[in-house]
């Protein structure tokens, strides 16, 4: 079986931005540049701390969207689904009631990433609770919760591209 192709984290961005990222990687400057830009690690290390962190953001920006049943770091997420975070809603009939469980799972790699990257991925998954598709309303909601969302998403994608290049 042929190896699975690496994800292209920067697809959809203009060619000149992709070239800049690739040049910084080739010159071995991207990681240091991002370390200078995002020097602060976070202390959200456990699933309980992550749940509290996500609840705080949700309550501040999306209070009436519904309860989260579970929020957790997932060490298999990036490998299996090629995703950095997931959101699920499971509906079950219990008696005459319809019960919904909502879960958010964040790739375990975010335990070690800068605080801004964790916030970006949490905002992204929370936005899916209200907007399922990656459309205009989805990104407006992300920017409502995190005004620097577009820059954080690009920087995270650049960093992931660097990590992928480093594995080769």
CORLINMO-V465040 format. One record per backbone hydrogen bond with DSSP energy under -1.0 kcal/mol. CO is the residue of the C=O (numbers start at 1). NH is the residue of the N-H. E is the energy in kcal/mol with one decimal. If there is no record, write none. Layout:
CO_NH_E / CO_NH_E
//
This chain:
8_11_-1.4 / 10_13_-2.0 / 14_18_-1.9 / 15_19_-2.5 / 16_20_-1.8 / 17_21_-2.3 / 18_22_-2.6 / 19_23_-2.5 / 20_24_-2.4 / 21_25_-2.3 / 22_26_-2.6 / 23_27_-2.1 / 24_29_-3.1 / 24_30_-1.1 / 25_28_-1.5 / 29_33_-2.1 / 30_34_-2.5 / 31_35_-2.3 / 32_36_-2.2 / 33_37_-1.9 / 34_38_-2.7 / 40_115_-2.0 / 43_45_-1.5 / 46_50_-2.3 / 47_51_-2.7 / 48_52_-2.4 / 49_53_-2.3 / 50_54_-2.8 / 51_55_-2.7 / 52_56_-2.2 / 53_57_-1.8 / 54_58_-2.8 / 55_59_-3.1 / 56_60_-1.8 / 57_61_-1.9 / 58_62_-3.6 / 62_65_-2.1 / 70_104_-2.1 / 72_106_-2.7 / 74_108_-1.7 / 76_80_-2.8 / 77_81_-2.0 / 84_107_-3.2 / 86_105_-2.4 / 88_103_-2.4 / 90_101_-2.6 / 92_99_-3.5 / 94_97_-2.1 / 97_94_-3.1 / 99_92_-3.0 / 101_90_-2.8 / 102_69_-2.8 / 102_70_-1.5 / 103_88_-2.4 / 104_72_-1.9 / 105_86_-2.6 / 106_74_-2.6 / 107_110_-2.2 / 108_111_-2.2 / 109_112_-1.1 / 114_118_-1.7 / 115_119_-2.5 / 116_120_-2.2 / 117_121_-2.1 / 118_122_-2.3 / 119_123_-2.9 / 120_124_-2.3 / 121_125_-2.3 / 122_126_-2.7 / 123_127_-2.4 / 124_128_-1.1 / 126_129_-1.6 / 127_130_-1.2 / 127_131_-3.1 / 133_135_-2.0 / 135_139_-2.2 / 136_140_-2.2 / 137_141_-2.0 / 138_142_-2.2 / 139_143_-2.3 / 140_144_-1.7 / 141_145_-2.0 / 142_146_-2.5 / 146_149_-2.3 / 148_152_-2.6 / 149_153_-2.9 / 150_154_-2.1 / 151_155_-2.8 / 152_156_-2.6 / 153_157_-2.4 / 154_158_-2.6 / 155_159_-2.4 / 156_160_-2.7 / 157_161_-2.0 / 158_162_-2.1 / 159_163_-2.6 / 160_164_-2.3 / 161_165_-2.3 / 162_166_-2.2 / 163_167_-1.1
//
